[in-house]
């Protein structure tokens, strides 16, 4: 990642979550979910593969 090629069978993990100390970060808003409250979330990821940057496309 970050400009480097992945190895064969390499992977990337992404976790949509708040920081462990989110309750202390006022700019994140109210992070407490009460039992009677509804919770809706939408997470999207974009992945860009630059084939020009890596001529060895057999690994993509």
C-alpha positions in Angstrom: 0.0 0.0 0.0 1.0 3.6 -0.2 2.7 3.3 -3.6 4.0 -0.2 -3.0 2.9 -3.4 -4.8 1.1 -6.1 -2.9 2.6 -9.5 -2.8 0.8 -12.5 -4.3 -2.2 -13.4 -2.1 -1.7 -10.1 -0.1 -4.7 -8.3 1.3 -6.0 -5.1 2.7 -8.4 -4.8 5.6 -10.6 -1.9 6.3 -12.6 -1.5 9.5 -15.3 1.2 9.8 -15.3 2.1 13.5 -14.7 5.0 15.8 -11.4 5.5 17.6 -11.2 3.8 21.1 -11.3 7.2 22.8 -14.2 8.6 20.7 -16.2 9.4 23.7 -13.5 11.9 24.7 -13.4 13.5 21.2 -16.2 16.2 21.1 -15.8 16.8 17.4 -17.1 13.2 16.7 -20.5 14.1 18.2 -22.6 11.8 20.4 -21.1 8.3 20.1 -23.3 6.6 22.7 -26.0 4.4 21.2 -28.9 3.8 23.6 -30.9 0.5 23.4 -34.1 2.2 22.2 -32.3 4.2 19.5 -32.2 3.3 15.8 -28.7 3.2 14.2 -28.1 3.6 10.5 -24.8 3.5 8.8 -23.4 3.5 5.3 -19.8 2.8 4.6 -18.2 2.9 1.1 -14.7 2.3 0.0 -12.9 3.1 -3.2 -9.9 1.2 -4.5 -7.8 2.5 -7.4 -5.5 0.2 -9.3 -2.9 2.0 -11.4 -1.8 -0.5 -14.0 0.6 2.0 -15.5 2.6 2.2 -12.2 3.1 -1.6 -12.2 4.0 -3.2 -15.5 3.9 -6.6 -13.9 0.1 -6.9 -14.2 0.0 -10.7 -13.6 0.0 -9.9 -9.8 -3.1 -7.7 -10.0 
